[in-house]
Amino acid sequence: MNTILNDIIDSKRREVAERKELFPVKLLERELFFPTQPVSLRRYLEREDLVGVIAEIKRRSPSKGVLKEHLSVEEISIGYMQAGASALSILTDKQYFGGSTADLTVARRCNYAPILRKDFILDEYQIIEAKAFGADVILLIAAALSAQECAALAQTARSFGLEVLLEVHSEQEIQSHLNPHISLVGVNNRNLHDFSVSLELSESLIDHIPQEIVAIAESGLSEPHSVLRLKRLGFRGFLIGEAFMREAEPHQACHRFIQKLEALETQEGRR
């Protein structure tokens, strides 16, 4: 069955093959951020002074179309961090999400917090790219990889000091794709085949994620009450993109969101 995910993977393989020819690994190894020490996303999500929001920058998506085609990565990323976000997520896929590795580099130059390279990672070359352009964490999508491919890519990422976020959509993917090189698991509430969203997926899978793994909820998070409910269940990170990016000033939307979430947590603590 042909799906959006299949189309993206086919496109990504062609893109990576072209990039390998244009920018060999030896060139990537000369990039400014290649020798730098990555920042731990896990540690930031475990901090008690932060609420766990991973604020995302993306221009468009296959499900929502154009969100904000023309934006300042510098302004928004700095604004996100000033708003109290725990980390940044940068979409680097160009064809389907309008991003680029240049966005990643700009965000890195302007911020000290952990940065996730959000893309469809299929090849070790993309991991070297991530390291070269300033990422601290890479995303591996279980639905796009075999368990063996996932383990090999995760091992490569860890050899470069990068953390690995495994994205799952089912209990079976947790069981088959989780390996010793992964320290974070993200439950994507969006079905990658038809792009429908259900927060019930996160609620149903949290008990299947080992306690030593940091759990992250992804997609469909537009209300602080939903984040607080998931936090009670054991999630430590909350990846939010569209709820911020569709606003005129994404960083201000992030600020308001975090303020409301902190107020709810304070109220709950008084009960």
C-alpha positions as a LaTeX table, in Angstrom:
\begin{tabular}{lrrr}
\hline
Residue & $x$ (\AA) & $y$ (\AA) & $z$ (\AA) \\
\hline
Met1 & 0.00 & 0.00 & 0.00 \\
Asn2 & 1.40 & 3.37 & $-1.01$ \\
Thr3 & 1.38 & 5.83 & 1.90 \\
Ile4 & 2.75 & 9.29 & 2.70 \\
Leu5 & 5.51 & 7.67 & 4.73 \\
Asn6 & 6.55 & 5.45 & 1.81 \\
Asp7 & 6.70 & 8.49 & $-0.47$ \\
Ile8 & 8.83 & 10.41 & 2.03 \\
Ile9 & 11.25 & 7.51 & 2.48 \\
Asp10 & 11.70 & 7.05 & $-1.27$ \\
Ser11 & 12.33 & 10.78 & $-1.67$ \\
Lys12 & 14.74 & 10.82 & 1.26 \\
Arg13 & 16.87 & 8.00 & $-0.14$ \\
Arg14 & 17.29 & 9.92 & $-3.40$ \\
Glu15 & 18.09 & 13.12 & $-1.50$ \\
Val16 & 20.75 & 11.44 & 0.66 \\
Ala17 & 22.41 & 9.86 & $-2.35$ \\
Glu18 & 22.67 & 13.28 & $-3.98$ \\
Arg19 & 24.00 & 14.95 & $-0.83$ \\
Lys20 & 26.69 & 12.30 & $-0.45$ \\
Glu21 & 28.04 & 13.29 & $-3.84$ \\
Leu22 & 27.84 & 17.03 & $-3.23$ \\
Phe23 & 29.13 & 17.04 & 0.36 \\
Pro24 & 31.44 & 14.10 & 1.09 \\
Val25 & 32.03 & 13.05 & 4.70 \\
Lys26 & 35.48 & 14.62 & 4.66 \\
Leu27 & 33.87 & 18.02 & 4.09 \\
Leu28 & 31.35 & 17.44 & 6.88 \\
Glu29 & 34.17 & 16.61 & 9.28 \\
Arg30 & 35.59 & 20.11 & 8.68 \\
Glu31 & 32.37 & 21.86 & 9.74 \\
Leu32 & 32.50 & 24.12 & 12.80 \\
Phe33 & 30.35 & 22.00 & 15.11 \\
Phe34 & 31.68 & 18.55 & 14.21 \\
Pro35 & 34.25 & 18.43 & 17.06 \\
Thr36 & 31.98 & 19.98 & 19.71 \\
Gln37 & 30.55 & 18.06 & 22.67 \\
Pro38 & 26.79 & 17.46 & 22.32 \\
Val39 & 24.37 & 18.64 & 25.03 \\
Ser40 & 22.23 & 15.97 & 26.73 \\
Leu41 & 18.51 & 16.21 & 26.01 \\
Arg42 & 17.85 & 13.58 & 28.65 \\
Arg43 & 19.44 & 15.73 & 31.35 \\
Tyr44 & 17.46 & 18.80 & 30.32 \\
Leu45 & 14.19 & 16.87 & 30.42 \\
Glu46 & 15.04 & 15.62 & 33.90 \\
Arg47 & 15.59 & 19.15 & 35.23 \\
Glu48 & 13.03 & 20.20 & 37.85 \\
Asp49 & 13.22 & 23.89 & 36.87 \\
Leu50 & 11.92 & 23.22 & 33.34 \\
Val51 & 8.55 & 21.85 & 32.22 \\
Gly52 & 9.80 & 19.56 & 29.44 \\
Val53 & 8.54 & 21.40 & 26.35 \\
Ile54 & 10.56 & 20.63 & 23.21 \\
Ala55 & 9.66 & 23.55 & 20.95 \\
Glu56 & 9.76 & 22.85 & 17.24 \\
Ile57 & 10.51 & 24.98 & 14.20 \\
Lys58 & 8.91 & 23.86 & 10.95 \\
Arg59 & 7.62 & 25.78 & 7.97 \\
Arg60 & 5.05 & 23.31 & 6.70 \\
Ser61 & 3.86 & 19.71 & 6.95 \\
Pro62 & 2.11 & 17.17 & 4.69 \\
Ser63 & $-0.91$ & 17.17 & 7.01 \\
Lys64 & $-1.32$ & 20.93 & 7.65 \\
Gly65 & 0.30 & 22.49 & 4.59 \\
Val66 & 2.11 & 25.81 & 5.00 \\
Leu67 & 2.46 & 26.93 & 8.61 \\
Lys68 & 5.01 & 29.74 & 8.32 \\
Glu69 & 7.03 & 29.71 & 5.12 \\
His70 & 9.10 & 32.79 & 5.89 \\
Leu71 & 10.52 & 32.90 & 9.38 \\
Ser72 & 13.61 & 33.80 & 11.37 \\
Val73 & 15.13 & 30.69 & 12.91 \\
Glu74 & 17.34 & 32.94 & 15.01 \\
Glu75 & 14.45 & 34.96 & 16.42 \\
Ile76 & 12.12 & 32.04 & 17.07 \\
Ser77 & 14.74 & 29.69 & 18.53 \\
Ile78 & 16.04 & 32.34 & 20.93 \\
Gly79 & 12.47 & 33.25 & 21.82 \\
Tyr80 & 11.64 & 29.61 & 22.54 \\
Met81 & 14.55 & 29.31 & 24.96 \\
Gln82 & 13.72 & 32.59 & 26.67 \\
Ala83 & 10.14 & 31.32 & 27.04 \\
Gly84 & 11.40 & 28.38 & 29.09 \\
Ala85 & 11.52 & 25.56 & 26.54 \\
Ser86 & 13.70 & 22.63 & 27.59 \\
Ala87 & 15.01 & 21.98 & 24.08 \\
Leu88 & 14.58 & 22.72 & 20.38 \\
Ser89 & 13.45 & 20.51 & 17.53 \\
Ile90 & 14.48 & 21.59 & 14.04 \\
Leu91 & 12.82 & 20.09 & 10.96 \\
Thr92 & 15.53 & 19.66 & 8.35 \\
Asp93 & 13.54 & 17.88 & 5.62 \\
Lys94 & 13.16 & 20.24 & 2.67 \\
Gln95 & 10.67 & 18.62 & 0.28 \\
Tyr96 & 7.87 & 17.86 & 2.75 \\
Phe97 & 8.58 & 20.24 & 5.64 \\
Gly98 & 10.43 & 23.16 & 4.07 \\
Gly99 & 13.45 & 22.88 & 6.37 \\
Ser100 & 17.19 & 22.53 & 5.86 \\
Thr101 & 20.41 & 21.75 & 7.68 \\
Ala102 & 21.09 & 25.50 & 7.52 \\
Asp103 & 18.20 & 25.97 & 9.98 \\
Leu104 & 19.96 & 23.56 & 12.32 \\
Thr105 & 23.21 & 25.49 & 12.15 \\
Val106 & 21.50 & 28.84 & 12.80 \\
Ala107 & 19.72 & 27.43 & 15.85 \\
Arg108 & 22.97 & 25.98 & 17.16 \\
Arg109 & 24.85 & 29.26 & 16.80 \\
Cys110 & 22.16 & 31.10 & 18.77 \\
Asn111 & 21.38 & 28.62 & 21.55 \\
Tyr112 & 23.05 & 26.50 & 24.19 \\
Ala113 & 20.18 & 24.05 & 24.87 \\
Pro114 & 19.82 & 20.56 & 23.34 \\
Ile115 & 18.76 & 20.48 & 19.68 \\
Leu116 & 16.99 & 17.57 & 18.02 \\
Arg117 & 17.49 & 17.05 & 14.31 \\
Lys118 & 13.98 & 16.10 & 13.20 \\
Asp119 & 14.20 & 14.23 & 9.92 \\
Phe120 & 13.78 & 10.80 & 8.39 \\
Ile121 & 17.16 & 9.28 & 9.22 \\
Leu122 & 17.90 & 6.28 & 7.02 \\
Asp123 & 21.65 & 6.44 & 6.51 \\
Glu124 & 24.77 & 6.89 & 8.66 \\
Tyr125 & 25.64 & 9.86 & 6.47 \\
Gln126 & 22.70 & 11.80 & 7.94 \\
Ile127 & 24.07 & 11.19 & 11.44 \\
Ile128 & 27.41 & 12.66 & 10.46 \\
Glu129 & 25.51 & 15.61 & 8.98 \\
Ala130 & 23.64 & 16.06 & 12.24 \\
Lys131 & 26.89 & 16.16 & 14.21 \\
Ala132 & 28.54 & 18.51 & 11.72 \\
Phe133 & 25.70 & 21.04 & 11.70 \\
Gly134 & 25.14 & 21.21 & 15.45 \\
Ala135 & 22.55 & 18.64 & 16.53 \\
Asp136 & 22.72 & 16.93 & 19.91 \\
Val137 & 20.03 & 14.33 & 19.27 \\
Ile138 & 18.78 & 12.43 & 16.24 \\
Leu139 & 15.36 & 10.93 & 15.59 \\
Leu140 & 14.99 & 7.32 & 14.48 \\
Ile141 & 11.48 & 6.39 & 13.35 \\
Ala142 & 10.65 & 2.74 & 14.01 \\
Ala143 & 8.06 & 2.69 & 11.21 \\
Ala144 & 10.75 & 3.69 & 8.69 \\
Leu145 & 13.46 & 1.23 & 9.78 \\
Ser146 & 13.96 & $-2.45$ & 10.48 \\
Ala147 & 15.07 & $-3.32$ & 14.01 \\
Gln148 & 18.54 & $-4.13$ & 12.68 \\
Glu149 & 18.82 & $-0.82$ & 10.81 \\
Cys150 & 17.66 & 1.04 & 13.89 \\
Ala151 & 20.25 & $-0.65$ & 16.12 \\
Ala152 & 23.08 & 0.06 & 13.67 \\
Leu153 & 22.14 & 3.73 & 13.27 \\
Ala154 & 21.69 & 4.20 & 17.02 \\
Gln155 & 25.12 & 2.69 & 17.66 \\
Thr156 & 26.68 & 5.03 & 15.10 \\
Ala157 & 24.98 & 8.05 & 16.68 \\
Arg158 & 26.21 & 7.13 & 20.15 \\
Ser159 & 29.75 & 6.71 & 18.79 \\
Phe160 & 29.59 & 10.42 & 17.86 \\
Gly161 & 28.22 & 11.36 & 21.27 \\
Leu162 & 24.70 & 12.03 & 19.98 \\
Glu163 & 21.65 & 10.89 & 21.90 \\
Val164 & 18.95 & 8.90 & 20.13 \\
Leu165 & 15.20 & 9.47 & 20.28 \\
Leu166 & 13.28 & 6.44 & 19.05 \\
Glu167 & 9.85 & 7.31 & 17.68 \\
Val168 & 7.20 & 4.62 & 18.05 \\
His169 & 3.52 & 4.13 & 17.28 \\
Ser170 & 2.84 & 0.75 & 18.91 \\
Glu171 & 3.84 & $-1.64$ & 21.68 \\
Gln172 & 5.30 & $-3.96$ & 19.05 \\
Glu173 & 7.67 & $-1.20$ & 17.83 \\
Ile174 & 8.88 & $-0.60$ & 21.39 \\
Gln175 & 9.63 & $-4.29$ & 21.85 \\
Ser176 & 11.30 & $-4.78$ & 18.47 \\
His177 & 13.27 & $-1.52$ & 18.06 \\
Leu178 & 14.39 & $-0.54$ & 21.55 \\
Asn179 & 18.10 & $-1.24$ & 21.99 \\
Pro180 & 20.91 & $-0.33$ & 24.46 \\
His181 & 21.95 & 2.75 & 22.43 \\
Ile182 & 18.59 & 4.50 & 22.88 \\
Ser183 & 17.90 & 6.69 & 25.92 \\
Leu184 & 14.68 & 8.42 & 24.83 \\
Val185 & 11.44 & 7.06 & 23.37 \\
Gly186 & 8.88 & 9.31 & 21.74 \\
Val187 & 5.28 & 8.23 & 21.19 \\
Asn188 & 4.06 & 9.98 & 18.07 \\
Asn189 & 0.33 & 10.49 & 18.37 \\
Arg190 & 0.16 & 11.15 & 14.63 \\
Asn191 & $-0.29$ & 8.15 & 12.37 \\
Leu192 & 2.44 & 8.49 & 9.72 \\
His193 & 0.37 & 6.67 & 7.12 \\
Asp194 & $-2.75$ & 8.84 & 7.17 \\
Phe195 & $-1.63$ & 11.66 & 9.55 \\
Ser196 & $-4.61$ & 11.30 & 11.91 \\
Val197 & $-3.91$ & 12.21 & 15.58 \\
Ser198 & $-4.95$ & 10.63 & 18.89 \\
Leu199 & $-3.49$ & 11.45 & 22.32 \\
Glu200 & $-4.86$ & 8.14 & 23.55 \\
Leu201 & $-1.88$ & 6.46 & 21.90 \\
Ser202 & 0.55 & 8.06 & 24.37 \\
Glu203 & $-1.71$ & 7.10 & 27.26 \\
Ser204 & $-1.86$ & 3.48 & 26.12 \\
Leu205 & 1.89 & 3.05 & 25.52 \\
Ile206 & 3.49 & 4.74 & 28.54 \\
Asp207 & 3.40 & 1.56 & 30.65 \\
His208 & 5.31 & $-0.31$ & 27.94 \\
Ile209 & 8.27 & 2.11 & 27.99 \\
Pro210 & 10.96 & 0.99 & 30.48 \\
Gln211 & 11.30 & 3.33 & 33.47 \\
Glu212 & 14.99 & 3.96 & 32.78 \\
Ile213 & 14.04 & 5.43 & 29.37 \\
Val214 & 12.86 & 9.05 & 29.19 \\
Ala215 & 9.41 & 9.14 & 27.59 \\
Ile216 & 8.38 & 11.94 & 25.22 \\
Ala217 & 4.91 & 12.63 & 23.82 \\
Glu218 & 4.81 & 13.97 & 20.27 \\
Ser219 & 2.12 & 15.59 & 18.10 \\
Gly220 & $-1.36$ & 16.82 & 18.87 \\
Leu221 & $-0.36$ & 18.69 & 22.03 \\
Ser222 & $-2.16$ & 22.02 & 21.90 \\
Glu223 & $-3.47$ & 22.39 & 25.47 \\
Pro224 & $-1.48$ & 22.65 & 28.74 \\
His225 & $-4.10$ & 20.42 & 30.42 \\
Ser226 & $-3.21$ & 17.59 & 28.02 \\
Val227 & 0.49 & 17.96 & 28.80 \\
Leu228 & $-0.18$ & 17.94 & 32.54 \\
Arg229 & $-2.24$ & 14.75 & 32.20 \\
Leu230 & 0.55 & 13.04 & 30.26 \\
Lys231 & 3.13 & 14.29 & 32.76 \\
Arg232 & 1.17 & 12.61 & 35.55 \\
Leu233 & 1.36 & 9.35 & 33.61 \\
Gly234 & 5.16 & 9.53 & 33.41 \\
Phe235 & 6.09 & 11.50 & 30.29 \\
Arg236 & 9.02 & 13.91 & 30.77 \\
Gly237 & 9.16 & 15.58 & 27.34 \\
Phe238 & 6.49 & 17.13 & 25.13 \\
Leu239 & 7.32 & 17.91 & 21.50 \\
Ile240 & 5.14 & 20.78 & 20.29 \\
Gly241 & 5.35 & 22.35 & 16.85 \\
Glu242 & 2.13 & 23.17 & 15.01 \\
Ala243 & 0.42 & 24.68 & 18.08 \\
Phe244 & 3.21 & 27.28 & 18.16 \\
Met245 & 4.05 & 27.65 & 14.47 \\
Arg246 & 0.53 & 28.51 & 13.35 \\
Glu247 & 0.55 & 31.56 & 15.64 \\
Ala248 & 1.81 & 34.96 & 14.44 \\
Glu249 & 4.66 & 34.83 & 16.96 \\
Pro250 & 5.54 & 31.21 & 17.77 \\
His251 & 7.88 & 32.07 & 20.64 \\
Gln252 & 5.19 & 34.18 & 22.32 \\
Ala253 & 2.73 & 31.29 & 21.94 \\
Cys254 & 5.33 & 29.04 & 23.57 \\
His255 & 5.73 & 31.52 & 26.42 \\
Arg256 & 1.98 & 31.62 & 27.08 \\
Phe257 & 1.75 & 27.84 & 26.91 \\
Ile258 & 4.53 & 27.31 & 29.43 \\
Gln259 & 3.13 & 29.96 & 31.76 \\
Lys260 & $-0.27$ & 28.22 & 31.77 \\
Leu261 & 1.35 & 24.83 & 32.31 \\
Glu262 & 3.41 & 26.13 & 35.23 \\
Ala263 & 0.27 & 27.69 & 36.75 \\
Leu264 & $-1.59$ & 24.39 & 36.46 \\
Glu265 & 1.30 & 22.53 & 38.09 \\
Thr266 & 1.35 & 25.07 & 40.93 \\
Gln267 & $-2.41$ & 24.69 & 41.46 \\
Glu268 & $-2.11$ & 20.92 & 41.46 \\
Gly269 & 0.69 & 21.10 & 44.03 \\
Arg270 & $-1.57$ & 23.04 & 46.40 \\
Arg271 & $-4.31$ & 20.41 & 46.38 \\
\hline
\end{tabular}
